[in-house]
Amino acid sequence: MRLASGAHKSDNQTMKTYTPSRAPCPIARAARVLGDRWVLLILRDAFLGAERFEEFVERLGINRAALTSRLAILQDAGLLVREPPLGKRARYLLTDKARALVPVFAEMAEWSAGHLYAEGETAPVWPPA
């Protein structure tokens, strides 16, 4: 998998595309798809119920071009499916492949809570109830 920079840059967010990796290391292959901050946050919000383009824009504060490229990456990687495939008012739905990442996100949240919060600071529970 390869994320390639495109020609469009706005607000320090680069357009990206997806090319599957041939790296022998499974961590390297996962990092190719999941190693982008926006990809992780889009998936997080999808796990929390976001489905529409405008929901992601509003929740994340991501610019439209960056969101468009990340949604394309997630579709190409088989983590999201766009319904309907063409036209407006599409929903971006998690696939079983994406849902299999929920325990990974829970572990990431637990690790973050244990290591990235100052003493006395309380980390929110993920996923929220």
Secondary structure as GFF3:
##gff-version 3
##sequence-region A 1 129
A	DSSP	beta_strand	2	10	.	.	.	ID=ss1
A	DSSP	beta_strand	13	19	.	.	.	ID=ss2
A	DSSP	alpha_helix	26	34	.	.	.	ID=ss3
A	DSSP	alpha_helix	37	47	.	.	.	ID=ss4
A	DSSP	alpha_helix	53	60	.	.	.	ID=ss5
A	DSSP	alpha_helix	64	76	.	.	.	ID=ss6
A	DSSP	beta_strand	80	83	.	.	.	ID=ss7
A	DSSP	beta_strand	91	94	.	.	.	ID=ss8
A	DSSP	alpha_helix	96	99	.	.	.	ID=ss9
A	DSSP	alpha_helix	102	115	.	.	.	ID=ss10
###
